[in-house]
Amino acid sequence: MPNRILKNIDPATPLELGSLVDAQPGQIVSRTLVQNKAVSITLFAFDAGEEISAHESKGDAMVQLLDGTAKITIGANTHRLTAGQTVVMPAGIPHALEAETPFRMLLTVVFPA
């Protein structure tokens, strides 16, 4: 069997992404699916009130909210995302995330070549 790039996920099996990671009281839980020089794909589950403080990424980061509600700050702008919405946090721009309600998201970061 060849080496798989995607990890921690069953291949050739239909899945509900949100079911692969569950929020825990007072925590942020993550499940890495891909991590290499080109891309990082991670599932996250945030409990209400949990946050990741302002930081920058070397790659463009796309958040896809799977459920719940999140407040996402990119530079000087704050956005409220709900299930099904997506936002890109550009490389080099400070961004932060806060859970207004428990939420799950898929984070894809694409790094420059």
N, C-alpha and C positions, 0 to 999 in steps of 0.2 A: 504494500500500500504506500503511495507517495506521501511525502511530508505535507501536511495540511497547514495552510496559513491561518485559517480560521480555527480558533481554539475555544474550548468551553461551550460548544454548541453542537448539537447532533446534526450531522450532514444528511442530506436527502430526506429530511423530515420536516413537514410543515409545522411551524411553531408560532405561538403568540409571544412576541418578543418581551412584552411586559411581564409574562409569567416566569421569565428566567431570572428575575431579581426582585426581591421583596424588601420594602422598607422595614426597618427595625426601630423601635422606640428610641428617639434621641440620637439617631445615627444616619450616616450616608453609607449606603452599601453599593459596591461596584462589582462588575463582572467584565473582565477584559476579553474581547473576542479576537482582536488583532492588535499587535504592537510591533512595529518595525520602523525602519528609517523613513519610509514613505507615508505611512498611515497608522492611525490609532483608532480603533473602534471599541467603545466601552458602553455598557449599559449601566445606568445609575438608578438608584431608588433613594429618594430623600424623604425623611419624616418631616412633618410640618414644623416650620421654624428653623430647620437646619439650613446652613449656607456654606458656600465657598467664597471666601473673601476675594477682593480684587487682585488679579494677577494677569500676566500676559502669556501668550503662547507663541512659539516660533512658527506655527502653522495656522492656517484658517481652520476655525472650529465651527462645525455645524451641529446645532442642538435640534433634535426632533422630540417634542413632548409627546409621550405615549398616553399619559393620563395625568390628572391633577392640574394644579396651577402653580406657575413659577414667576418670580420677578427676576428679570435678567437685565443687568446694567452693562452697557457697552459704551466706553468712554463716558460722556456726560449724559447719555440718554438711557432711560429706564423703560423697559417693555414688560407687559404682563402677558405671558403666554399661557394658553390652555391646550388641552389635548388636541392633537392633530396639527398644531402649528410648529413652524420651523423658523430659526433665525441663525444667521452666520455671524460669528464673532471674529472679525478680521485679525490676522496675525499682527502682533506688536501693539494692539490696542487693549488697555486694561479692561477686564470684564469680571463680573461677579454674578453669582446665582443665589437665590433665596427661595425656599419652599413656602408659598402662602398656604398650600394644603399639601398633604403627601403627594408626591409625583414621581413618575418614572420617565426617563429620557434615554435616547440613544445619542451618544456624542461621537461624532466622526471628525478627526483632526487630520488634515492633509498637509504634510510638510513640504517645503520647497526642495527642489532637486539639488 
